[in-house]
Amino acid sequence: MKEFLYVIVDFQGKCWAVREGEVERLPGLPSLLNAGWRPIRETPFPQSDGSDPCILILLERV
């Protein structure tokens, strides 16, 4: 059965998981990739109001 996970990664490499409306800080994208997660789709978010640019990544694990 496939699992899906949305993560937000900022310009500095900080990573957050988005699950059931909650946001949880994660060690980083490399640790997720090492755990078997693979990127499916990426959506960039441009910089606004002085914030760092971010990217939303949909991950899949079989």
C-alpha positions as CSV (number, residue, x, y, z in Angstrom):
1,M,0.0,0.0,0.0
2,K,1.3,3.4,-0.9
3,E,1.8,6.2,1.6
4,F,1.8,9.9,0.7
5,L,3.2,12.8,2.6
6,Y,3.3,16.5,1.9
7,V,6.4,18.4,3.1
8,I,7.4,22.1,3.0
9,V,11.1,22.8,2.5
10,D,12.4,26.4,2.9
11,F,15.4,28.0,1.2
12,Q,17.6,27.1,4.1
13,G,16.7,23.4,4.0
14,K,14.3,23.3,7.0
15,C,11.6,20.8,6.5
16,W,8.0,20.4,7.8
17,A,5.5,17.6,7.3
18,V,1.8,18.5,6.7
19,R,-0.5,15.9,8.2
20,E,-4.2,16.2,8.9
21,G,-4.0,19.9,9.1
22,E,-1.1,19.9,11.5
23,V,2.5,20.9,10.7
24,E,5.4,19.0,12.2
25,R,9.1,19.9,12.0
26,L,11.3,17.2,10.5
27,P,15.0,16.6,10.5
28,G,15.3,17.3,6.8
29,L,14.5,16.0,3.3
30,P,17.6,13.8,3.0
31,S,16.5,11.8,6.0
32,L,13.0,11.2,4.4
33,L,14.7,10.1,1.1
34,N,16.9,7.7,3.1
35,A,13.8,6.3,4.8
36,G,12.3,5.3,1.4
37,W,10.2,8.4,0.5
38,R,10.4,9.5,-3.2
39,P,9.3,12.8,-4.6
40,I,6.3,12.8,-6.9
41,R,5.5,16.5,-7.5
42,E,7.0,19.8,-6.5
43,T,5.2,23.2,-6.3
44,P,7.4,26.3,-5.6
45,F,6.2,29.2,-3.6
46,P,7.8,32.6,-4.4
47,Q,9.2,34.9,-1.8
48,S,6.7,37.3,-0.3
49,D,6.7,39.8,2.6
50,G,10.3,39.2,3.4
51,S,9.9,35.4,3.9
52,D,12.2,32.9,2.4
53,P,11.0,31.0,-0.7
54,C,9.6,27.5,0.0
55,I,8.6,24.5,-2.0
56,L,5.8,22.0,-1.4
57,I,6.8,18.5,-2.2
58,L,4.5,15.4,-2.5
59,L,6.3,12.3,-1.4
60,E,5.4,8.7,-1.9
61,R,6.6,5.5,-0.1
62,V,5.6,2.0,-1.2
